[in-house]
Amino acid sequence: MEVFRHSRSFPPDERYSLVSQIRRSSRSVPANVAEGYRKRQYPAMFSSKLADADAEATETGVWLDFARDRGYLTPEVHRELTAVAAKRIIVEPSTSKEQRRSANPASCPGGRLLPTAYS
């Protein structure tokens, strides 16, 4: 993964703080998607895991912002990594809470959840 490659160049004093957080959150995204897909027969569990994956992708973006602001990432690399983080999972928006509750997660990945490639 690109996050791992770029975080290797961070200063040693960030190893147990920023580096570990950014790596943990970026790994958690596909793990939560996989867990959600595995439990797709339980709509509440499926939705919960997708929400967790979205939260972890957002957290990864925040850590990438910190790394850019501290000068550990160039603006170009930051843009590249945030674009990848933003595309980790794409969940089609529902127009109502009832539609979200009645979504058929068994149709995954061709319907509600569209996982992307992880680079």
Backbone torsions as a table, in degrees:
resi	resn	phi	psi	omega
1	MET	NA	144.6	-178.7
2	GLU	-62.4	-36.4	180.0
3	VAL	-58.8	-43.0	179.8
4	PHE	-63.4	-45.2	-178.2
5	ARG	-61.0	-46.8	-177.6
6	HIS	-72.9	-32.1	-177.9
7	SER	-74.0	-14.7	175.9
8	ARG	-62.1	-26.5	-177.7
9	SER	-89.4	-0.1	178.3
10	PHE	-67.6	154.3	180.0
11	PRO	-60.3	150.7	-179.0
12	PRO	-58.2	-32.6	-179.2
13	ASP	-70.0	-10.8	175.9
14	GLU	-94.7	-2.7	-174.0
15	ARG	-55.4	-43.3	-174.8
16	TYR	-99.6	7.8	176.4
17	SER	-121.4	-87.0	-175.8
18	LEU	-62.6	-44.7	-177.9
19	VAL	-62.0	-47.4	-178.2
20	SER	-66.6	-37.3	179.9
21	GLN	-67.2	-45.4	-177.4
22	ILE	-66.7	-37.6	178.4
23	ARG	-70.0	-42.0	-179.7
24	ARG	-62.8	-48.7	-177.1
25	SER	-66.5	-37.4	-180.0
26	SER	-69.0	-33.6	176.5
27	ARG	-73.0	-28.9	-176.3
28	SER	-69.8	-26.5	-178.7
29	VAL	-59.5	-59.5	-179.1
30	PRO	-66.0	-29.3	178.2
31	ALA	-64.4	-43.0	178.7
32	ASN	-68.5	-37.3	176.5
33	VAL	-62.6	-43.9	179.6
34	ALA	-62.8	-44.3	178.3
35	GLU	-62.5	-42.4	179.0
36	GLY	-62.5	-42.6	179.0
37	TYR	-62.9	-41.1	-179.8
38	ARG	-63.9	-31.2	-178.1
39	LYS	-104.4	26.8	-174.9
40	ARG	-63.7	-17.7	178.9
41	GLN	-73.5	-10.9	177.0
42	TYR	-111.6	96.5	-173.2
43	PRO	-53.2	-39.1	-179.5
44	ALA	-66.5	-41.7	179.3
45	MET	-66.6	-41.9	178.0
46	PHE	-57.3	-50.5	-179.8
47	SER	-63.2	-39.7	-179.9
48	SER	-62.4	-43.7	-179.5
49	LYS	-68.1	-35.9	176.6
50	LEU	-67.0	-38.1	176.7
51	ALA	-64.0	-40.4	177.2
52	ASP	-62.6	-42.4	179.3
53	ALA	-63.1	-41.8	178.2
54	ASP	-63.2	-42.1	178.5
55	ALA	-62.8	-41.5	179.5
56	GLU	-67.5	-36.6	176.6
57	ALA	-65.1	-39.3	177.1
58	THR	-65.0	-43.5	177.8
59	GLU	-60.8	-41.4	177.3
60	THR	-58.0	-42.0	177.7
61	GLY	-60.9	-38.9	178.4
62	VAL	-64.9	-44.6	178.8
63	TRP	-64.0	-37.1	176.4
64	LEU	-63.6	-37.7	176.2
65	ASP	-61.9	-45.2	177.9
66	PHE	-58.9	-44.9	-178.4
67	ALA	-62.7	-40.3	177.0
68	ARG	-64.8	-45.8	-177.7
69	ASP	-63.9	-29.9	178.3
70	ARG	-85.3	-4.5	178.0
71	GLY	86.1	12.5	179.8
72	TYR	-81.3	-22.0	178.0
73	LEU	-125.5	140.4	173.3
74	THR	-73.1	158.0	177.1
75	PRO	-57.1	-34.9	-179.8
76	GLU	-66.6	-46.5	179.5
77	VAL	-65.4	-39.9	178.0
78	HIS	-58.8	-46.6	178.7
79	ARG	-59.9	-43.7	179.9
80	GLU	-61.5	-48.1	-177.6
81	LEU	-70.0	-36.5	178.7
82	THR	-70.6	-33.0	176.3
83	ALA	-64.1	-41.2	177.6
84	VAL	-64.9	-45.2	-179.6
85	ALA	-62.1	-39.2	-179.1
86	ALA	-67.8	-27.3	-178.0
87	LYS	-95.5	4.9	-178.1
88	ARG	-53.9	-53.0	175.9
89	ILE	-132.5	143.5	176.7
90	ILE	-126.8	117.6	178.0
91	VAL	-110.7	123.9	-179.8
92	GLU	-63.7	135.3	-179.4
93	PRO	-71.4	142.5	173.8
94	SER	-99.7	153.9	-177.9
95	THR	-88.4	-16.0	-179.8
96	SER	-146.4	161.0	178.1
97	LYS	-63.1	-36.6	179.9
98	GLU	-63.1	-40.1	177.5
99	GLN	-63.7	-38.3	178.4
100	ARG	-65.1	-39.7	-179.9
101	ARG	-67.5	-35.7	-175.0
102	SER	-92.8	3.6	179.9
103	ALA	-58.5	138.9	-179.8
104	ASN	-94.2	93.7	-178.8
105	PRO	-65.0	-14.2	178.9
106	ALA	-65.2	-18.4	179.5
107	SER	-79.4	-6.0	179.9
108	CYS	-59.6	139.9	4.9
109	PRO	-93.2	1.6	-175.5
110	GLY	-77.4	-9.6	-176.7
111	GLY	-115.6	-95.8	-170.3
112	ARG	-73.2	-39.8	-176.3
113	LEU	-105.0	127.4	179.2
114	LEU	-124.0	87.5	-179.8
115	PRO	-69.0	147.8	179.0
116	THR	-108.9	171.9	178.8
117	ALA	-70.8	143.9	178.6
118	TYR	-103.2	120.7	-179.2
119	SER	-105.4	NA	NA
